[in-house]
């Protein structure tokens, strides 16, 4: 399932809470030589919770290796350890088994909806859904799409992982001094964007600067330590280069940067559950997102939605947030109210309800 992603963190955190609340034991099957630090990053813990243990096993490369993992190793280990249920986090079912199988879908269940997917997922999708007792997905859109295959699906909603309260004025000023020359700034998450998309974002910022003559800064939060060579060249010749900063997520200040932002731009999100939007709402920061993120269904009117194919669309929203303080306050309040619907209890209840539905007796152990 990968390590450190929003989805991994949700799965690990929610199952840990199920373990604590209902006494379920989970055995995590991982590749031999896995990095415990990366795995535990999702849990925000230094060691596995009491209800968890790890099974390490060698994996083999290529398509044959994937088939061995799913069609031989997982069923064999389930029998050996007496598992009551198998949870598969890649959206791919194991070989037919007497043990109920629960599938965690990718962020977008439809393999044609964008984002990179393992070919095995697409090829085995119908077969996997036919074997699953229950499928966990992350949106009503996906639940309906999966229903078209006859799959029984439950929506597991994310929640705000950040626990810090909104920043005080002193904390905001400190962050502005550190990263934006003491000025207000837009923070843009560009982790899922290539050079072309970031270039359009810079065009939007140019339009904003030309029309508003404002001293607001733009900070790009990237998933890489430095921009690629092509983007770096564009930034060096960019008219407003002195007012644009690049901060790698590895710097560890992502949550604090978002909490101090004038507005949070989340326009590119091919593979996301939208947790950064929830964290921005918790920090009482208004949000502008993009139409291609797939988030507009659940953000509703609590965020502005831009057409990222048109730089003028995002620029217009940036100008609106900047000029209209009343609207900005309304977005903050709507986000705060909407956030109340997204709590850790919802995924815990969904997972436990699924287990209770297919296992007559309380689960003594699971994988």
Beta strands, then each sheet from edge to edge (+ up, - down):
strand 1: 26-31
strand 2: 52-57
strand 3: 85-88
strand 4: 100-104
strand 5: 134-137
strand 6: 153-155
strand 7: 185-189
strand 8: 217-222
strand 9: 244-248
strand 10: 263-266
strand 11: 286-290
strand 12: 304-306
sheet 1: 1+ 2+
sheet 2: 3+ 4+ 5+ 6+
sheet 3: 9+ 8+ 7+ 10+ 11+ 12+
end
